[in-house]
């Protein structure tokens, strides 16, 4: 199951970038952005789709691990 989730996330990020955000910028009514970070120890680049909301003239970003019991990376 973990493999399928990683595959889906990779596909989502790929399509989001390929279409300039036209595909994948919204899921189930939530706005989505691609958050790109660099690993502190490994130096590897990680990109993850995360939800966000506009709030008080700024943005609130939510990383929820899809509602799973464990914390997101």
FIMAR-62257 format. One record per residue: residue number from 1; x negated, y negated, z of N, C-alpha, C in turn; residue in three letters. Coordinates in nm, 2 decimals. Each point is the difference from the previous one (the first is absolute). Example, Ala and Ser with C-alpha at 12.3 -4.5 7.8 and 13.67 -1.06 7.14 Angstrom:
<sites>
1,-1.32,0.57,0.78,0.09,-0.12,0.00,-0.09,-0.12,0.00,ala
2,0.04,-0.11,-0.07,-0.09,-0.11,0.00,0.08,-0.11,0.08,ser
</sites>
This chain:
<sites>
1,-0.08,0.12,0.00,0.08,-0.12,0.00,-0.09,-0.13,0.00,unk
2,-0.11,0.01,0.08,-0.09,-0.12,0.00,-0.06,-0.03,-0.13,unk
3,-0.03,0.11,-0.08,-0.05,-0.02,-0.13,0.10,-0.07,-0.10,unk
4,0.13,0.04,0.01,0.10,-0.07,-0.08,0.02,-0.15,0.03,unk
5,-0.01,-0.03,0.13,0.01,-0.14,0.05,-0.12,-0.08,-0.06,unk
6,-0.12,0.05,0.01,-0.12,-0.07,-0.05,0.01,-0.01,-0.15,unk
7,0.05,0.10,-0.07,0.02,-0.01,-0.15,0.10,-0.11,-0.03,unk
8,0.12,0.00,0.07,0.10,-0.10,-0.02,-0.06,-0.15,0.02,unk
9,-0.07,-0.01,0.11,-0.06,-0.13,0.04,-0.10,-0.05,-0.11,unk
10,-0.08,0.10,-0.05,-0.10,-0.04,-0.10,0.07,-0.04,-0.13,unk
11,0.11,0.07,-0.04,0.08,-0.03,-0.12,0.06,-0.14,0.02,unk
12,0.06,-0.02,0.12,0.06,-0.13,0.02,-0.10,-0.12,-0.01,unk
13,-0.11,0.02,0.06,-0.11,-0.11,-0.01,-0.04,-0.02,-0.15,unk
14,-0.02,0.11,-0.07,-0.04,0.00,-0.14,0.10,-0.08,-0.09,unk
15,0.13,0.04,0.02,0.10,-0.06,-0.08,0.02,-0.15,0.03,unk
16,-0.01,-0.03,0.13,0.02,-0.14,0.05,-0.11,-0.08,-0.07,unk
17,-0.12,0.04,0.00,-0.11,-0.07,-0.06,0.01,-0.01,-0.15,unk
18,0.04,0.11,-0.06,0.01,0.01,-0.15,0.10,-0.10,-0.05,unk
19,0.11,-0.01,0.07,0.11,-0.09,-0.04,0.00,-0.14,0.06,unk
20,-0.10,-0.03,0.08,-0.01,-0.13,0.06,0.11,-0.02,0.11,unk
21,0.04,0.11,0.06,0.10,-0.01,0.10,0.15,0.01,-0.04,unk
22,0.02,0.01,-0.13,0.13,0.02,-0.05,0.06,0.13,0.04,unk
23,-0.08,0.11,0.00,0.04,0.13,0.05,-0.05,0.01,0.14,unk
24,0.08,0.04,0.10,-0.04,0.03,0.13,-0.01,-0.12,0.10,unk
25,0.05,-0.12,-0.04,-0.01,-0.11,0.09,0.12,0.00,0.09,unk
26,0.09,0.09,-0.02,0.12,0.02,0.09,0.03,0.14,0.01,unk
27,0.03,0.05,0.13,0.04,0.14,0.02,0.12,-0.01,0.10,unk
28,0.11,0.06,-0.04,0.12,0.01,0.09,0.03,-0.14,0.06,unk
29,-0.01,-0.10,-0.08,0.04,-0.14,0.04,-0.11,-0.07,0.08,unk
30,-0.11,0.06,0.03,-0.11,-0.07,0.07,-0.11,-0.04,-0.10,unk
31,-0.05,-0.12,0.02,-0.11,-0.05,-0.08,-0.13,0.07,0.03,unk
32,-0.08,0.03,-0.10,-0.12,0.08,0.02,-0.12,-0.07,-0.05,unk
33,-0.11,0.00,0.07,-0.13,-0.05,-0.05,-0.11,0.11,0.01,unk
34,-0.11,-0.02,-0.07,-0.11,0.10,0.01,-0.10,-0.06,0.09,unk
35,-0.03,0.05,0.12,-0.10,-0.04,0.09,-0.13,0.07,-0.02,unk
36,-0.10,-0.07,-0.04,-0.13,0.06,-0.02,-0.10,-0.03,0.11,unk
37,-0.06,0.10,0.06,-0.10,-0.02,0.10,-0.12,0.08,-0.02,unk
38,-0.11,-0.03,0.07,-0.13,0.07,-0.01,-0.02,0.07,0.13,unk
39,-0.04,0.13,-0.01,-0.03,0.08,0.12,-0.12,-0.06,0.07,unk
40,0.01,-0.01,0.13,-0.10,-0.06,0.08,-0.13,0.09,0.00,unk
41,0.02,0.13,0.01,-0.12,0.09,0.00,-0.04,0.05,-0.14,unk
42,0.10,0.04,-0.07,-0.03,0.06,-0.13,-0.02,-0.10,-0.11,unk
43,0.06,-0.12,0.01,-0.01,-0.10,-0.10,0.09,0.02,-0.12,unk
44,0.08,0.11,0.01,0.09,0.04,-0.11,0.12,-0.10,-0.01,unk
45,0.05,-0.02,-0.12,0.11,-0.09,-0.02,0.13,0.08,0.01,unk
46,0.10,-0.05,0.08,0.13,0.07,0.01,0.11,-0.10,-0.03,unk
47,0.09,0.05,-0.08,0.12,-0.08,-0.04,0.12,0.07,0.04,unk
48,0.09,-0.07,0.07,0.13,0.06,0.05,0.11,-0.09,-0.02,unk
49,0.12,0.06,-0.05,0.12,-0.08,-0.01,0.06,-0.02,0.14,unk
50,0.03,-0.13,0.03,0.06,-0.03,0.13,0.12,-0.10,-0.03,unk
51,0.09,0.01,0.09,0.12,-0.09,-0.01,-0.03,-0.13,0.07,unk
52,0.07,-0.10,-0.05,-0.02,-0.14,0.06,0.14,-0.07,-0.01,unk
53,0.01,-0.10,0.09,0.12,-0.08,0.01,-0.05,-0.15,0.01,unk
54,0.07,-0.09,-0.06,-0.02,-0.14,0.02,0.06,-0.04,0.13,unk
55,-0.08,-0.08,0.08,0.05,-0.04,0.13,-0.06,-0.13,0.05,unk
56,0.08,-0.09,0.04,-0.05,-0.13,0.05,-0.11,-0.06,-0.08,unk
57,0.02,0.00,-0.14,-0.10,-0.07,-0.08,-0.12,0.09,-0.03,unk
58,0.00,0.12,0.05,-0.12,0.09,-0.01,0.05,0.14,-0.04,unk
59,-0.08,0.10,0.03,0.03,0.13,-0.04,-0.03,0.10,0.12,unk
60,0.09,0.10,0.01,-0.01,0.10,0.10,-0.03,0.13,-0.08,unk
61,-0.12,0.06,0.03,-0.03,0.12,-0.07,0.02,0.12,0.09,unk
62,0.06,0.11,-0.06,0.04,0.12,0.08,-0.07,0.12,-0.06,unk
63,-0.08,0.06,0.08,-0.06,0.13,-0.04,0.05,0.11,0.10,unk
64,0.09,0.09,-0.05,0.07,0.08,0.09,-0.02,0.15,-0.02,unk
65,-0.09,0.04,-0.10,-0.02,0.14,-0.03,0.13,0.07,-0.04,unk
66,0.08,-0.07,-0.06,0.13,0.06,-0.05,0.09,0.05,0.11,unk
67,-0.01,-0.06,0.12,0.08,0.04,0.11,-0.05,0.12,0.07,unk
68,-0.12,0.05,-0.03,-0.06,0.11,0.06,-0.04,-0.02,0.15,unk
69,-0.02,0.11,0.07,-0.04,-0.01,0.14,-0.14,-0.06,0.03,unk
70,-0.09,0.02,-0.10,-0.13,-0.05,0.02,-0.02,-0.14,-0.06,unk
71,-0.10,-0.07,0.05,-0.03,-0.13,-0.05,-0.06,0.00,-0.14,unk
72,0.03,-0.10,-0.08,-0.06,-0.01,-0.13,-0.15,-0.02,0.01,unk
73,-0.07,0.02,-0.11,-0.14,-0.02,0.00,-0.02,-0.15,0.01,unk
</sites>
